[in-house]
Amino acid sequence: MTGMPFPACVPELTDGVVRLRAHRVEDVDRIVEQCNDPESIRWTTVPTPYDAAMGREFVESIAAGWTTPAGDRLWAITAADDPDEVFMGTIDVRAKGAGIASIGFGLHPEGRGRHLMAGALRLATQWWFDQGGVRMFWQANRGNFASWRVAWACGFTFHGTVPELLTARDQAFDGWTGSVGRGADLTRPAAPWRESVVLEADGIRLRPWRDEDIDAMEPWVGLEHAMPPGAQPTPETFPDWLLRRRERMSQGQSTHWCIADAESDRAMGDAVLIDKDQEEGTAELGYLLLPSARGRGAATIAGRLVLEHAFAPEGEGGRGLRKLVALTVGDNQASAGVLERLGFTPWGREPAFCARSDGSLDDARHWALLTPDSR
């Protein structure tokens, strides 16, 4: 629709819940409010502080983009049932050439939690494909799960983390990137987002990890070769340790639970079901306990809770899995004892699996457990 003056050149898009329209000068005050919001400052490249003059310049630049053949295309987001079409945010499509574009979006605080952004993203992405586009890319600062949740819900595939991908206010940040191609289903995720439902029995509670669980972290004591590097949380490594686990859950790779004392709710360790690299219907069980939490049977209780959840039918809130597998190093008799109590069977031993701290090599023991219906 270029060649027409702004705002007539801006196609209005709606799905009955959200409406995308041209920006207006009347939006400036709410644009300023959004840009000065702490969450917007944290996760976007918006200048700070942000004033009305910047807002007017922003709206003028949007108009210039729409009237230029290769310009950026930005819409204002409003609720479809709002007769006043109050500004709730902005979404932009930026063409890169060869049918490729990138998309960015942000909401005014009053627009959050109303399911507006997913609809806006679907509308703008489908508009790009209708213009002949072949792929839409999404980027966000690492840790911006709110942005990824929107892209995930619209069928985007997560591609990875790129070091120092994004810059804002003279700082470089690691960035997430993902994309969706023309013909993909924009109404459903391409992969599951794993959630750690609360499970409890015998004085042990399995629950989602929290940022404040850092207060329970301790220096690590134990067999270093019993787990992959970085698998043990410490007071120094906990923030990144937790971020990596939340990332994996958001990509459908694993489900992590905090093993906590049911009375005090204090973190004791980690339990995990790993889906990555497993066959359909199979997951790998893993667990670890902080040094002060060992010797109380917590790993066995936590393992039993995870097994019951894993084998329960999906219609009853479980995973409906048919088999669980596990791996222990030969030296780790305590972990092997947990698996034996849970009913796992050892099926093979892998020689020279990993190196001990003294340079000698330890074996790996492989374990399996079928759903009760298959035994």
Secondary structure, 3 states (H helix, E strand, C coil): CCCCCCCCCCCCEECCCEEEECCCHHHHHHHHHHHCCHHHHHHCCCCCCCCHHHHHHHHHHHHHHHCCCCCCEEEEEEECCCCCCCCCEEEEEEEEECCEEEEEEEECHHHCCCCHHHHHHHHHHHHHHHCCCCEEEEEEECCCHHHHHHHHHCCCEEEEEEEEEEEECCEEEEEEEEEEECCCCCCCCCCCCCCCCCEEECCEEEECCCHHHHHHCCCCCCCHHHCCCCCCCCCCCHHHHHHHHHHHHHCCCEEEEEEEECCCCCEEEEEEEECCCCCCCEEEEEEEECHHHCCCCHHHHHHHHHHHHHHCCHHHCCCCCCEEEEEEECCCHHHHHHHHHHCCEEEEEEEEEEECCCCCEEEEEEEEEECHHHC
